Amino acid sequence: MVNDLQKVKDLLITCGCSKRIISNYISCIKRFKNFYEGKELKNLKEQDILEYLKINIS
């Protein structure tokens, strides 16, 4: 997980994003991954993502 997050962080730095934006993106990704802990993210379906958004985004 750390390696994946570092790749995202490196990409955002390359795109010129601010430290605050990078921190927000990383935080959101961590929460998403923790929500589906124990599941392979590559196996998630659209419905799973919509469920997460419905529960966690207001």
Number of C-alpha atoms within 10 A of each C-alpha: 8 8 8 10 15 12 12 16 19 13 13 17 14 9 9 11 13 11 12 9 14 18 12 12 15 17 13 12 14 14 12 16 15 11 12 14 10 8 11 9 12 6 8 11 9 8 9 13 12 11 11 13 12 10 8 11 7 5
